[in-house]
Amino acid sequence: SHPTQTPNGELRRVIAELARTTLAGGRLSETMSRFPWLFDRMQVCLVAAGEAGGLLVSVLHRLAAYLEREHEIRQEIKRKTLYPKLV
């Protein structure tokens, strides 16, 4: 997706910075580390390892799958804990 498709202005700014520095030859992991409120240490280290090992695409796919699953689990927990509160 294109950065302008992201509704959150701050997130849009981060995506643009990631794209700009990466396209200019910078390391994605180094740019990610500038935004600790968005990317935790584990994510930055995984991306750095992927860059070093030539496996960045694979690491990014696995990280995306992990984050999607984590989001699904959080949503499920919210649904299951909300129902008893309503009853």
N, CA, C and O atoms as a Maestro MAE file, in Angstrom:
{
 s_m_m2io_version
 :::
 2.0.0
}

f_m_ct {
 s_m_title
 :::
 protein
 m_atom[348] {
  # First column is atom index #
  i_m_mmod_type
  r_m_x_coord
  r_m_y_coord
  r_m_z_coord
  i_m_residue_number
  s_m_chain_name
  s_m_pdb_residue_name
  s_m_pdb_atom_name
  i_m_atomic_number
  :::
  1 25 0.835 -1.187 0.000 1 A "SER " " N  " 7
  2 3 0.000 0.000 0.000 1 A "SER " " CA " 6
  3 2 0.875 1.243 0.000 1 A "SER " " C  " 6
  4 15 1.993 1.228 0.515 1 A "SER " " O  " 8
  5 25 0.378 2.272 -0.557 2 A "HIS " " N  " 7
  6 3 1.100 3.537 -0.676 2 A "HIS " " CA " 6
  7 2 0.947 4.317 0.622 2 A "HIS " " C  " 6
  8 15 -0.125 4.272 1.226 2 A "HIS " " O  " 8
  9 25 1.983 5.037 1.080 3 A "PRO " " N  " 7
  10 3 1.898 5.785 2.333 3 A "PRO " " CA " 6
  11 2 0.681 6.709 2.423 3 A "PRO " " C  " 6
  12 15 0.167 6.932 3.519 3 A "PRO " " O  " 8
  13 25 0.215 7.244 1.307 4 A "THR " " N  " 7
  14 3 -0.917 8.160 1.381 4 A "THR " " CA " 6
  15 2 -2.226 7.430 1.674 4 A "THR " " C  " 6
  16 15 -3.235 8.077 1.955 4 A "THR " " O  " 8
  17 25 -2.232 6.097 1.615 5 A "GLN " " N  " 7
  18 3 -3.432 5.332 1.926 5 A "GLN " " CA " 6
  19 2 -3.574 5.101 3.423 5 A "GLN " " C  " 6
  20 15 -4.594 4.571 3.863 5 A "GLN " " O  " 8
  21 25 -2.597 5.476 4.204 6 A "THR " " N  " 7
  22 3 -2.627 5.296 5.651 6 A "THR " " CA " 6
  23 2 -3.289 6.510 6.292 6 A "THR " " C  " 6
  24 15 -2.818 7.634 6.116 6 A "THR " " O  " 8
  25 25 -4.389 6.294 7.042 7 A "PRO " " N  " 7
  26 3 -5.113 7.430 7.607 7 A "PRO " " CA " 6
  27 2 -4.362 8.169 8.717 7 A "PRO " " C  " 6
  28 15 -4.549 9.375 8.882 7 A "PRO " " O  " 8
  29 25 -3.524 7.478 9.473 8 A "ASN " " N  " 7
  30 3 -2.812 8.068 10.582 8 A "ASN " " CA " 6
  31 2 -1.628 8.883 10.067 8 A "ASN " " C  " 6
  32 15 -0.719 8.333 9.445 8 A "ASN " " O  " 8
  33 25 -1.637 10.184 10.322 9 A "GLY " " N  " 7
  34 3 -0.591 11.077 9.830 9 A "GLY " " CA " 6
  35 2 0.796 10.728 10.322 9 A "GLY " " C  " 6
  36 15 1.753 10.783 9.550 9 A "GLY " " O  " 8
  37 25 0.928 10.369 11.590 10 A "GLU " " N  " 7
  38 3 2.240 10.026 12.143 10 A "GLU " " CA " 6
  39 2 2.766 8.737 11.504 10 A "GLU " " C  " 6
  40 15 3.946 8.639 11.165 10 A "GLU " " O  " 8
  41 25 1.889 7.766 11.345 11 A "LEU " " N  " 7
  42 3 2.291 6.515 10.702 11 A "LEU " " CA " 6
  43 2 2.678 6.762 9.248 11 A "LEU " " C  " 6
  44 15 3.634 6.171 8.747 11 A "LEU " " O  " 8
  45 25 1.952 7.616 8.587 12 A "ARG " " N  " 7
  46 3 2.258 7.968 7.204 12 A "ARG " " CA " 6
  47 2 3.655 8.595 7.118 12 A "ARG " " C  " 6
  48 15 4.406 8.317 6.184 12 A "ARG " " O  " 8
  49 25 3.995 9.430 8.083 13 A "ARG " " N  " 7
  50 3 5.314 10.061 8.122 13 A "ARG " " CA " 6
  51 2 6.413 9.020 8.323 13 A "ARG " " C  " 6
  52 15 7.463 9.093 7.684 13 A "ARG " " O  " 8
  53 25 6.172 8.048 9.215 14 A "VAL " " N  " 7
  54 3 7.157 6.992 9.467 14 A "VAL " " CA " 6
  55 2 7.365 6.145 8.214 14 A "VAL " " C  " 6
  56 15 8.501 5.838 7.852 14 A "VAL " " O  " 8
  57 25 6.270 5.767 7.549 15 A "ILE " " N  " 7
  58 3 6.374 4.955 6.335 15 A "ILE " " CA " 6
  59 2 7.164 5.707 5.268 15 A "ILE " " C  " 6
  60 15 8.009 5.125 4.589 15 A "ILE " " O  " 8
  61 25 6.891 6.985 5.126 16 A "ALA " " N  " 7
  62 3 7.618 7.788 4.141 16 A "ALA " " CA " 6
  63 2 9.102 7.846 4.476 16 A "ALA " " C  " 6
  64 15 9.940 7.774 3.577 16 A "ALA " " O  " 8
  65 25 9.436 7.975 5.751 17 A "GLU " " N  " 7
  66 3 10.842 8.014 6.176 17 A "GLU " " CA " 6
  67 2 11.515 6.669 5.927 17 A "GLU " " C  " 6
  68 15 12.657 6.629 5.468 17 A "GLU " " O  " 8
  69 25 10.829 5.567 6.220 18 A "LEU " " N  " 7
  70 3 11.379 4.241 5.961 18 A "LEU " " CA " 6
  71 2 11.667 4.068 4.471 18 A "LEU " " C  " 6
  72 15 12.729 3.577 4.087 18 A "LEU " " O  " 8
  73 25 10.721 4.474 3.646 19 A "ALA " " N  " 7
  74 3 10.891 4.350 2.192 19 A "ALA " " CA " 6
  75 2 12.040 5.231 1.708 19 A "ALA " " C  " 6
  76 15 12.882 4.788 0.927 19 A "ALA " " O  " 8
  77 25 12.073 6.473 2.172 20 A "ARG " " N  " 7
  78 3 13.091 7.418 1.718 20 A "ARG " " CA " 6
  79 2 14.497 6.933 2.061 20 A "ARG " " C  " 6
  80 15 15.373 6.914 1.197 20 A "ARG " " O  " 8
  81 25 14.716 6.546 3.308 21 A "THR " " N  " 7
  82 3 16.064 6.139 3.719 21 A "THR " " CA " 6
  83 2 16.471 4.808 3.091 21 A "THR " " C  " 6
  84 15 17.639 4.617 2.754 21 A "THR " " O  " 8
  85 25 15.528 3.896 2.933 22 A "THR " " N  " 7
  86 3 15.845 2.605 2.325 22 A "THR " " CA " 6
  87 2 16.186 2.775 0.849 22 A "THR " " C  " 6
  88 15 17.151 2.188 0.359 22 A "THR " " O  " 8
  89 25 15.400 3.574 0.147 23 A "LEU " " N  " 7
  90 3 15.673 3.818 -1.266 23 A "LEU " " CA " 6
  91 2 16.994 4.563 -1.470 23 A "LEU " " C  " 6
  92 15 17.618 4.446 -2.525 23 A "LEU " " O  " 8
  93 25 17.417 5.321 -0.467 24 A "ALA " " N  " 7
  94 3 18.687 6.041 -0.544 24 A "ALA " " CA " 6
  95 2 19.866 5.157 -0.137 24 A "ALA " " C  " 6
  96 15 21.006 5.620 -0.089 24 A "ALA " " O  " 8
  97 25 19.586 3.877 0.158 25 A "GLY " " N  " 7
  98 3 20.656 2.948 0.500 25 A "GLY " " CA " 6
  99 2 20.843 2.709 1.978 25 A "GLY " " C  " 6
  100 15 21.749 1.973 2.372 25 A "GLY " " O  " 8
  101 25 20.007 3.314 2.813 26 A "GLY " " N  " 7
  102 3 20.105 3.104 4.252 26 A "GLY " " CA " 6
  103 2 19.562 1.749 4.657 26 A "GLY " " C  " 6
  104 15 18.859 1.088 3.892 26 A "GLY " " O  " 8
  105 25 19.896 1.347 5.863 27 A "ARG " " N  " 7
  106 3 19.416 0.065 6.381 27 A "ARG " " CA " 6
  107 2 18.044 0.254 7.004 27 A "ARG " " C  " 6
  108 15 17.832 1.163 7.806 27 A "ARG " " O  " 8
  109 25 17.123 -0.607 6.631 28 A "LEU " " N  " 7
  110 3 15.762 -0.557 7.163 28 A "LEU " " CA " 6
  111 2 15.764 -0.671 8.683 28 A "LEU " " C  " 6
  112 15 15.040 0.054 9.364 28 A "LEU " " O  " 8
  113 25 16.572 -1.574 9.210 29 A "SER " " N  " 7
  114 3 16.611 -1.775 10.664 29 A "SER " " CA " 6
  115 2 17.057 -0.512 11.398 29 A "SER " " C  " 6
  116 15 16.529 -0.198 12.465 29 A "SER " " O  " 8
  117 25 18.016 0.208 10.842 30 A "GLU " " N  " 7
  118 3 18.487 1.441 11.490 30 A "GLU " " CA " 6
  119 2 17.389 2.490 11.509 30 A "GLU " " C  " 6
  120 15 17.214 3.193 12.504 30 A "GLU " " O  " 8
  121 25 16.655 2.598 10.420 31 A "THR " " N  " 7
  122 3 15.562 3.570 10.375 31 A "THR " " CA " 6
  123 2 14.455 3.153 11.336 31 A "THR " " C  " 6
  124 15 13.899 3.994 12.043 31 A "THR " " O  " 8
  125 25 14.130 1.860 11.367 32 A "MET " " N  " 7
  126 3 13.096 1.360 12.282 32 A "MET " " CA " 6
  127 2 13.457 1.681 13.729 32 A "MET " " C  " 6
  128 15 12.579 2.005 14.529 32 A "MET " " O  " 8
  129 25 14.736 1.595 14.068 33 A "SER " " N  " 7
  130 3 15.157 1.828 15.456 33 A "SER " " CA " 6
  131 2 14.923 3.266 15.904 33 A "SER " " C  " 6
  132 15 14.924 3.544 17.104 33 A "SER " " O  " 8
  133 25 14.723 4.178 14.965 34 A "ARG " " N  " 7
  134 3 14.433 5.579 15.317 34 A "ARG " " CA " 6
  135 2 12.997 5.772 15.799 34 A "ARG " " C  " 6
  136 15 12.632 6.845 16.278 34 A "ARG " " O  " 8
  137 25 12.181 4.713 15.666 35 A "PHE " " N  " 7
  138 3 10.768 4.804 16.045 35 A "PHE " " CA " 6
  139 2 10.419 3.699 17.043 35 A "PHE " " C  " 6
  140 15 9.644 2.800 16.717 35 A "PHE " " O  " 8
  141 25 10.984 3.756 18.262 36 A "PRO " " N  " 7
  142 3 10.762 2.683 19.244 36 A "PRO " " CA " 6
  143 2 9.315 2.573 19.709 36 A "PRO " " C  " 6
  144 15 8.918 1.535 20.238 36 A "PRO " " O  " 8
  145 25 8.531 3.608 19.524 37 A "TRP " " N  " 7
  146 3 7.106 3.545 19.890 37 A "TRP " " CA " 6
  147 2 6.322 2.693 18.903 37 A "TRP " " C  " 6
  148 15 5.192 2.297 19.189 37 A "TRP " " O  " 8
  149 25 6.912 2.407 17.741 38 A "LEU " " N  " 7
  150 3 6.240 1.621 16.717 38 A "LEU " " CA " 6
  151 2 6.896 0.257 16.511 38 A "LEU " " C  " 6
  152 15 6.198 -0.738 16.315 38 A "LEU " " O  " 8
  153 25 8.228 0.200 16.552 39 A "PHE " " N  " 7
  154 3 8.965 -1.042 16.318 39 A "PHE " " CA " 6
  155 2 9.732 -1.404 17.577 39 A "PHE " " C  " 6
  156 15 10.573 -0.637 18.044 39 A "PHE " " O  " 8
  157 25 9.438 -2.579 18.126 40 A "ASP " " N  " 7
  158 3 10.163 -2.973 19.337 40 A "ASP " " CA " 6
  159 2 11.537 -3.548 18.981 40 A "ASP " " C  " 6
  160 15 11.852 -3.774 17.813 40 A "ASP " " O  " 8
  161 25 12.328 -3.774 20.002 41 A "ARG " " N  " 7
  162 3 13.706 -4.228 19.815 41 A "ARG " " CA " 6
  163 2 13.775 -5.553 19.058 41 A "ARG " " C  " 6
  164 15 14.646 -5.738 18.208 41 A "ARG " " O  " 8
  165 25 12.862 -6.475 19.364 42 A "MET " " N  " 7
  166 3 12.854 -7.761 18.684 42 A "MET " " CA " 6
  167 2 12.645 -7.581 17.180 42 A "MET " " C  " 6
  168 15 13.325 -8.223 16.379 42 A "MET " " O  " 8
  169 25 11.729 -6.732 16.803 43 A "GLN " " N  " 7
  170 3 11.451 -6.497 15.386 43 A "GLN " " CA " 6
  171 2 12.674 -5.907 14.686 43 A "GLN " " C  " 6
  172 15 13.045 -6.343 13.596 43 A "GLN " " O  " 8
  173 25 13.284 -4.933 15.305 44 A "VAL " " N  " 7
  174 3 14.470 -4.293 14.719 44 A "VAL " " CA " 6
  175 2 15.607 -5.308 14.581 44 A "VAL " " C  " 6
  176 15 16.289 -5.342 13.556 44 A "VAL " " O  " 8
  177 25 15.810 -6.135 15.611 45 A "CYS " " N  " 7
  178 3 16.879 -7.137 15.567 45 A "CYS " " CA " 6
  179 2 16.605 -8.194 14.500 45 A "CYS " " C  " 6
  180 15 17.530 -8.625 13.813 45 A "CYS " " O  " 8
  181 25 15.352 -8.619 14.350 46 A "LEU " " N  " 7
  182 3 15.014 -9.590 13.310 46 A "LEU " " CA " 6
  183 2 15.297 -9.024 11.923 46 A "LEU " " C  " 6
  184 15 15.854 -9.711 11.066 46 A "LEU " " O  " 8
  185 25 14.914 -7.777 11.710 47 A "VAL " " N  " 7
  186 3 15.150 -7.147 10.411 47 A "VAL " " CA " 6
  187 2 16.649 -6.988 10.170 47 A "VAL " " C  " 6
  188 15 17.122 -7.212 9.055 47 A "VAL " " O  " 8
  189 25 17.392 -6.610 11.189 48 A "ALA " " N  " 7
  190 3 18.846 -6.476 11.046 48 A "ALA " " CA " 6
  191 2 19.479 -7.823 10.697 48 A "ALA " " C  " 6
  192 15 20.373 -7.889 9.853 48 A "ALA " " O  " 8
  193 25 19.018 -8.895 11.342 49 A "ALA " " N  " 7
  194 3 19.536 -10.231 11.037 49 A "ALA " " CA " 6
  195 2 19.186 -10.620 9.601 49 A "ALA " " C  " 6
  196 15 20.004 -11.212 8.898 49 A "ALA " " O  " 8
  197 25 17.977 -10.289 9.172 50 A "GLY " " N  " 7
  198 3 17.573 -10.573 7.798 50 A "GLY " " CA " 6
  199 2 18.414 -9.816 6.793 50 A "GLY " " C  " 6
  200 15 18.777 -10.351 5.745 50 A "GLY " " O  " 8
  201 25 18.723 -8.565 7.115 51 A "GLU " " N  " 7
  202 3 19.584 -7.768 6.234 51 A "GLU " " CA " 6
  203 2 20.973 -8.388 6.149 51 A "GLU " " C  " 6
  204 15 21.541 -8.514 5.064 51 A "GLU " " O  " 8
  205 25 21.516 -8.773 7.303 52 A "ALA " " N  " 7
  206 3 22.875 -9.318 7.351 52 A "ALA " " CA " 6
  207 2 22.974 -10.670 6.648 52 A "ALA " " C  " 6
  208 15 23.991 -10.986 6.031 52 A "ALA " " O  " 8
  209 25 21.906 -11.464 6.747 53 A "GLY " " N  " 7
  210 3 21.940 -12.798 6.178 53 A "GLY " " CA " 6
  211 2 21.380 -12.905 4.777 53 A "GLY " " C  " 6
  212 15 21.324 -13.998 4.213 53 A "GLY " " O  " 8
  213 25 20.963 -11.784 4.205 54 A "GLY " " N  " 7
  214 3 20.381 -11.815 2.873 54 A "GLY " " CA " 6
  215 2 18.998 -12.441 2.838 54 A "GLY " " C  " 6
  216 15 18.557 -12.928 1.797 54 A "GLY " " O  " 8
  217 25 18.321 -12.429 3.961 55 A "LEU " " N  " 7
  218 3 16.999 -13.053 4.080 55 A "LEU " " CA " 6
  219 2 15.927 -12.042 4.467 55 A "LEU " " C  " 6
  220 15 14.935 -12.403 5.100 55 A "LEU " " O  " 8
  221 25 16.114 -10.798 4.097 56 A "LEU " " N  " 7
  222 3 15.205 -9.744 4.546 56 A "LEU " " CA " 6
  223 2 13.762 -10.001 4.128 56 A "LEU " " C  " 6
  224 15 12.852 -9.838 4.941 56 A "LEU " " O  " 8
  225 25 13.535 -10.397 2.891 57 A "VAL " " N  " 7
  226 3 12.164 -10.620 2.422 57 A "VAL " " CA " 6
  227 2 11.493 -11.711 3.248 57 A "VAL " " C  " 6
  228 15 10.347 -11.561 3.673 57 A "VAL " " O  " 8
  229 25 12.207 -12.800 3.469 58 A "SER " " N  " 7
  230 3 11.669 -13.908 4.266 58 A "SER " " CA " 6
  231 2 11.361 -13.462 5.694 58 A "SER " " C  " 6
  232 15 10.309 -13.797 6.238 58 A "SER " " O  " 8
  233 25 12.273 -12.712 6.296 59 A "VAL " " N  " 7
  234 3 12.079 -12.222 7.657 59 A "VAL " " CA " 6
  235 2 10.860 -11.288 7.722 59 A "VAL " " C  " 6
  236 15 10.063 -11.371 8.656 59 A "VAL " " O  " 8
  237 25 10.722 -10.415 6.742 60 A "LEU " " N  " 7
  238 3 9.591 -9.492 6.740 60 A "LEU " " CA " 6
  239 2 8.270 -10.243 6.596 60 A "LEU " " C  " 6
  240 15 7.284 -9.875 7.235 60 A "LEU " " O  " 8
  241 25 8.230 -11.283 5.772 61 A "HIS " " N  " 7
  242 3 7.014 -12.088 5.637 61 A "HIS " " CA " 6
  243 2 6.665 -12.770 6.961 61 A "HIS " " C  " 6
  244 15 5.510 -12.768 7.387 61 A "HIS " " O  " 8
  245 25 7.669 -13.345 7.597 62 A "ARG " " N  " 7
  246 3 7.435 -14.024 8.881 62 A "ARG " " CA " 6
  247 2 7.020 -13.041 9.967 62 A "ARG " " C  " 6
  248 15 6.141 -13.341 10.776 62 A "ARG " " O  " 8
  249 25 7.640 -11.885 9.988 63 A "LEU " " N  " 7
  250 3 7.290 -10.864 10.972 63 A "LEU " " CA " 6
  251 2 5.862 -10.381 10.757 63 A "LEU " " C  " 6
  252 15 5.122 -10.189 11.722 63 A "LEU " " O  " 8
  253 25 5.468 -10.184 9.510 64 A "ALA " " N  " 7
  254 3 4.098 -9.762 9.202 64 A "ALA " " CA " 6
  255 2 3.104 -10.820 9.654 64 A "ALA " " C  " 6
  256 15 2.078 -10.487 10.248 64 A "ALA " " O  " 8
  257 25 3.389 -12.085 9.384 65 A "ALA " " N  " 7
  258 3 2.497 -13.173 9.804 65 A "ALA " " CA " 6
  259 2 2.386 -13.210 11.326 65 A "ALA " " C  " 6
  260 15 1.293 -13.391 11.863 65 A "ALA " " O  " 8
  261 25 3.500 -13.042 12.017 66 A "TYR " " N  " 7
  262 3 3.510 -13.029 13.476 66 A "TYR " " CA " 6
  263 2 2.653 -11.880 14.018 66 A "TYR " " C  " 6
  264 15 1.839 -12.076 14.920 66 A "TYR " " O  " 8
  265 25 2.845 -10.690 13.463 67 A "LEU " " N  " 7
  266 3 2.094 -9.521 13.936 67 A "LEU " " CA " 6
  267 2 0.603 -9.647 13.630 67 A "LEU " " C  " 6
  268 15 -0.230 -9.237 14.438 67 A "LEU " " O  " 8
  269 25 0.263 -10.205 12.481 68 A "GLU " " N  " 7
  270 3 -1.152 -10.418 12.156 68 A "GLU " " CA " 6
  271 2 -1.778 -11.396 13.132 68 A "GLU " " C  " 6
  272 15 -2.893 -11.171 13.602 68 A "GLU " " O  " 8
  273 25 -1.079 -12.477 13.445 69 A "ARG " " N  " 7
  274 3 -1.601 -13.466 14.394 69 A "ARG " " CA " 6
  275 2 -1.729 -12.850 15.782 69 A "ARG " " C  " 6
  276 15 -2.718 -13.090 16.474 69 A "ARG " " O  " 8
  277 25 -0.753 -12.068 16.192 70 A "GLU " " N  " 7
  278 3 -0.809 -11.406 17.496 70 A "GLU " " CA " 6
  279 2 -2.029 -10.482 17.563 70 A "GLU " " C  " 6
  280 15 -2.716 -10.431 18.583 70 A "GLU " " O  " 8
  281 25 -2.295 -9.756 16.481 71 A "HIS " " N  " 7
  282 3 -3.454 -8.870 16.425 71 A "HIS " " CA " 6
  283 2 -4.752 -9.677 16.535 71 A "HIS " " C  " 6
  284 15 -5.669 -9.283 17.255 71 A "HIS " " O  " 8
  285 25 -4.828 -10.798 15.823 72 A "GLU " " N  " 7
  286 3 -6.017 -11.649 15.886 72 A "GLU " " CA " 6
  287 2 -6.253 -12.154 17.305 72 A "GLU " " C  " 6
  288 15 -7.389 -12.172 17.779 72 A "GLU " " O  " 8
  289 25 -5.193 -12.558 17.977 73 A "ILE " " N  " 7
  290 3 -5.314 -13.061 19.352 73 A "ILE " " CA " 6
  291 2 -5.798 -11.953 20.273 73 A "ILE " " C  " 6
  292 15 -6.661 -12.187 21.119 73 A "ILE " " O  " 8
  293 25 -5.253 -10.746 20.121 74 A "ARG " " N  " 7
  294 3 -5.696 -9.623 20.959 74 A "ARG " " CA " 6
  295 2 -7.170 -9.306 20.729 74 A "ARG " " C  " 6
  296 15 -7.901 -9.018 21.677 74 A "ARG " " O  " 8
  297 25 -7.607 -9.357 19.472 75 A "GLN " " N  " 7
  298 3 -9.014 -9.101 19.160 75 A "GLN " " CA " 6
  299 2 -9.913 -10.177 19.771 75 A "GLN " " C  " 6
  300 15 -10.992 -9.878 20.282 75 A "GLN " " O  " 8
  301 25 -9.464 -11.413 19.714 76 A "GLU " " N  " 7
  302 3 -10.233 -12.523 20.290 76 A "GLU " " CA " 6
  303 2 -10.346 -12.360 21.805 76 A "GLU " " C  " 6
  304 15 -11.414 -12.578 22.377 76 A "GLU " " O  " 8
  305 25 -9.262 -11.982 22.441 77 A "ILE " " N  " 7
  306 3 -9.286 -11.751 23.890 77 A "ILE " " CA " 6
  307 2 -10.257 -10.625 24.228 77 A "ILE " " C  " 6
  308 15 -11.024 -10.733 25.184 77 A "ILE " " O  " 8
  309 25 -10.228 -9.544 23.449 78 A "LYS " " N  " 7
  310 3 -11.153 -8.427 23.685 78 A "LYS " " CA " 6
  311 2 -12.595 -8.883 23.555 78 A "LYS " " C  " 6
  312 15 -13.437 -8.531 24.381 78 A "LYS " " O  " 8
  313 25 -12.887 -9.674 22.510 79 A "ARG " " N  " 7
  314 3 -14.257 -10.166 22.315 79 A "ARG " " CA " 6
  315 2 -14.694 -11.048 23.473 79 A "ARG " " C  " 6
  316 15 -15.815 -10.922 23.966 79 A "ARG " " O  " 8
  317 25 -13.819 -11.934 23.903 80 A "LYS " " N  " 7
  318 3 -14.181 -12.881 24.962 80 A "LYS " " CA " 6
  319 2 -14.289 -12.215 26.325 80 A "LYS " " C  " 6
  320 15 -15.039 -12.686 27.180 80 A "LYS " " O  " 8
  321 25 -13.561 -11.141 26.543 81 A "THR " " N  " 7
  322 3 -13.663 -10.465 27.834 81 A "THR " " CA " 6
  323 2 -14.744 -9.395 27.826 81 A "THR " " C  " 6
  324 15 -15.207 -8.985 28.891 81 A "THR " " O  " 8
  325 25 -15.153 -8.937 26.660 82 A "LEU " " N  " 7
  326 3 -16.211 -7.938 26.572 82 A "LEU " " CA " 6
  327 2 -17.572 -8.564 26.830 82 A "LEU " " C  " 6
  328 15 -18.398 -7.968 27.520 82 A "LEU " " O  " 8
  329 25 -17.822 -9.743 26.298 83 A "TYR " " N  " 7
  330 3 -19.138 -10.380 26.433 83 A "TYR " " CA " 6
  331 2 -19.543 -10.529 27.911 83 A "TYR " " C  " 6
  332 15 -20.655 -10.136 28.265 83 A "TYR " " O  " 8
  333 25 -18.678 -11.084 28.790 84 A "PRO " " N  " 7
  334 3 -19.093 -11.189 30.198 84 A "PRO " " CA " 6
  335 2 -19.365 -9.832 30.849 84 A "PRO " " C  " 6
  336 15 -20.175 -9.739 31.771 84 A "PRO " " O  " 8
  337 25 -18.699 -8.789 30.378 85 A "LYS " " N  " 7
  338 3 -18.926 -7.458 30.947 85 A "LYS " " CA " 6
  339 2 -20.301 -6.923 30.557 85 A "LYS " " C  " 6
  340 15 -20.909 -6.160 31.308 85 A "LYS " " O  " 8
  341 25 -20.785 -7.317 29.396 86 A "LEU " " N  " 7
  342 3 -22.075 -6.859 28.927 86 A "LEU " " CA " 6
  343 2 -23.239 -7.615 29.549 86 A "LEU " " C  " 6
  344 15 -24.351 -7.096 29.639 86 A "LEU " " O  " 8
  345 25 -22.975 -8.839 29.975 87 A "VAL " " N  " 7
  346 3 -24.065 -9.690 30.510 87 A "VAL " " CA " 6
  347 2 -24.327 -9.437 31.953 87 A "VAL " " C  " 6
  348 15 -25.206 -10.068 32.541 87 A "VAL " " O  " 8
  :::
 }
 m_bond[347] {
  # First column is bond index #
  i_m_from
  i_m_to
  i_m_order
  :::
  1 1 2 1
  2 2 3 1
  3 3 4 2
  4 3 5 1
  5 5 6 1
  6 6 7 1
  7 7 8 2
  8 7 9 1
  9 9 10 1
  10 10 11 1
  11 11 12 2
  12 11 13 1
  13 13 14 1
  14 14 15 1
  15 15 16 2
  16 15 17 1
  17 17 18 1
  18 18 19 1
  19 19 20 2
  20 19 21 1
  21 21 22 1
  22 22 23 1
  23 23 24 2
  24 23 25 1
  25 25 26 1
  26 26 27 1
  27 27 28 2
  28 27 29 1
  29 29 30 1
  30 30 31 1
  31 31 32 2
  32 31 33 1
  33 33 34 1
  34 34 35 1
  35 35 36 2
  36 35 37 1
  37 37 38 1
  38 38 39 1
  39 39 40 2
  40 39 41 1
  41 41 42 1
  42 42 43 1
  43 43 44 2
  44 43 45 1
  45 45 46 1
  46 46 47 1
  47 47 48 2
  48 47 49 1
  49 49 50 1
  50 50 51 1
  51 51 52 2
  52 51 53 1
  53 53 54 1
  54 54 55 1
  55 55 56 2
  56 55 57 1
  57 57 58 1
  58 58 59 1
  59 59 60 2
  60 59 61 1
  61 61 62 1
  62 62 63 1
  63 63 64 2
  64 63 65 1
  65 65 66 1
  66 66 67 1
  67 67 68 2
  68 67 69 1
  69 69 70 1
  70 70 71 1
  71 71 72 2
  72 71 73 1
  73 73 74 1
  74 74 75 1
  75 75 76 2
  76 75 77 1
  77 77 78 1
  78 78 79 1
  79 79 80 2
  80 79 81 1
  81 81 82 1
  82 82 83 1
  83 83 84 2
  84 83 85 1
  85 85 86 1
  86 86 87 1
  87 87 88 2
  88 87 89 1
  89 89 90 1
  90 90 91 1
  91 91 92 2
  92 91 93 1
  93 93 94 1
  94 94 95 1
  95 95 96 2
  96 95 97 1
  97 97 98 1
  98 98 99 1
  99 99 100 2
  100 99 101 1
  101 101 102 1
  102 102 103 1
  103 103 104 2
  104 103 105 1
  105 105 106 1
  106 106 107 1
  107 107 108 2
  108 107 109 1
  109 109 110 1
  110 110 111 1
  111 111 112 2
  112 111 113 1
  113 113 114 1
  114 114 115 1
  115 115 116 2
  116 115 117 1
  117 117 118 1
  118 118 119 1
  119 119 120 2
  120 119 121 1
  121 121 122 1
  122 122 123 1
  123 123 124 2
  124 123 125 1
  125 125 126 1
  126 126 127 1
  127 127 128 2
  128 127 129 1
  129 129 130 1
  130 130 131 1
  131 131 132 2
  132 131 133 1
  133 133 134 1
  134 134 135 1
  135 135 136 2
  136 135 137 1
  137 137 138 1
  138 138 139 1
  139 139 140 2
  140 139 141 1
  141 141 142 1
  142 142 143 1
  143 143 144 2
  144 143 145 1
  145 145 146 1
  146 146 147 1
  147 147 148 2
  148 147 149 1
  149 149 150 1
  150 150 151 1
  151 151 152 2
  152 151 153 1
  153 153 154 1
  154 154 155 1
  155 155 156 2
  156 155 157 1
  157 157 158 1
  158 158 159 1
  159 159 160 2
  160 159 161 1
  161 161 162 1
  162 162 163 1
  163 163 164 2
  164 163 165 1
  165 165 166 1
  166 166 167 1
  167 167 168 2
  168 167 169 1
  169 169 170 1
  170 170 171 1
  171 171 172 2
  172 171 173 1
  173 173 174 1
  174 174 175 1
  175 175 176 2
  176 175 177 1
  177 177 178 1
  178 178 179 1
  179 179 180 2
  180 179 181 1
  181 181 182 1
  182 182 183 1
  183 183 184 2
  184 183 185 1
  185 185 186 1
  186 186 187 1
  187 187 188 2
  188 187 189 1
  189 189 190 1
  190 190 191 1
  191 191 192 2
  192 191 193 1
  193 193 194 1
  194 194 195 1
  195 195 196 2
  196 195 197 1
  197 197 198 1
  198 198 199 1
  199 199 200 2
  200 199 201 1
  201 201 202 1
  202 202 203 1
  203 203 204 2
  204 203 205 1
  205 205 206 1
  206 206 207 1
  207 207 208 2
  208 207 209 1
  209 209 210 1
  210 210 211 1
  211 211 212 2
  212 211 213 1
  213 213 214 1
  214 214 215 1
  215 215 216 2
  216 215 217 1
  217 217 218 1
  218 218 219 1
  219 219 220 2
  220 219 221 1
  221 221 222 1
  222 222 223 1
  223 223 224 2
  224 223 225 1
  225 225 226 1
  226 226 227 1
  227 227 228 2
  228 227 229 1
  229 229 230 1
  230 230 231 1
  231 231 232 2
  232 231 233 1
  233 233 234 1
  234 234 235 1
  235 235 236 2
  236 235 237 1
  237 237 238 1
  238 238 239 1
  239 239 240 2
  240 239 241 1
  241 241 242 1
  242 242 243 1
  243 243 244 2
  244 243 245 1
  245 245 246 1
  246 246 247 1
  247 247 248 2
  248 247 249 1
  249 249 250 1
  250 250 251 1
  251 251 252 2
  252 251 253 1
  253 253 254 1
  254 254 255 1
  255 255 256 2
  256 255 257 1
  257 257 258 1
  258 258 259 1
  259 259 260 2
  260 259 261 1
  261 261 262 1
  262 262 263 1
  263 263 264 2
  264 263 265 1
  265 265 266 1
  266 266 267 1
  267 267 268 2
  268 267 269 1
  269 269 270 1
  270 270 271 1
  271 271 272 2
  272 271 273 1
  273 273 274 1
  274 274 275 1
  275 275 276 2
  276 275 277 1
  277 277 278 1
  278 278 279 1
  279 279 280 2
  280 279 281 1
  281 281 282 1
  282 282 283 1
  283 283 284 2
  284 283 285 1
  285 285 286 1
  286 286 287 1
  287 287 288 2
  288 287 289 1
  289 289 290 1
  290 290 291 1
  291 291 292 2
  292 291 293 1
  293 293 294 1
  294 294 295 1
  295 295 296 2
  296 295 297 1
  297 297 298 1
  298 298 299 1
  299 299 300 2
  300 299 301 1
  301 301 302 1
  302 302 303 1
  303 303 304 2
  304 303 305 1
  305 305 306 1
  306 306 307 1
  307 307 308 2
  308 307 309 1
  309 309 310 1
  310 310 311 1
  311 311 312 2
  312 311 313 1
  313 313 314 1
  314 314 315 1
  315 315 316 2
  316 315 317 1
  317 317 318 1
  318 318 319 1
  319 319 320 2
  320 319 321 1
  321 321 322 1
  322 322 323 1
  323 323 324 2
  324 323 325 1
  325 325 326 1
  326 326 327 1
  327 327 328 2
  328 327 329 1
  329 329 330 1
  330 330 331 1
  331 331 332 2
  332 331 333 1
  333 333 334 1
  334 334 335 1
  335 335 336 2
  336 335 337 1
  337 337 338 1
  338 338 339 1
  339 339 340 2
  340 339 341 1
  341 341 342 1
  342 342 343 1
  343 343 344 2
  344 343 345 1
  345 345 346 1
  346 346 347 1
  347 347 348 2
  :::
 }
}
